[in-house]
């Protein structure tokens, strides 16, 4: 049989464990009010584009897609056969 002092000791240890665990869990888990943070404001994407640089895109610029032919190329056979 348990003595009355043993029951009181079990209740005391359980109460102290409850209080300690309450503060430990409170320190580890934050409340929703503590979970706030600051974020950067996002700038909206615009559909307007600035005009292209006139130093690069102008009428006198080279056209890289233009066909360049080096020398006469009217032959049907590219290599001479002897």
PyMOL commands that set and color helices and strands:
alter all, ss='L'
color gray80, all
select helices_A, chain A and resi 4-28+32-35
alter helices_A, ss='H'
color red, helices_A
deselect
rebuild
show_as cartoon
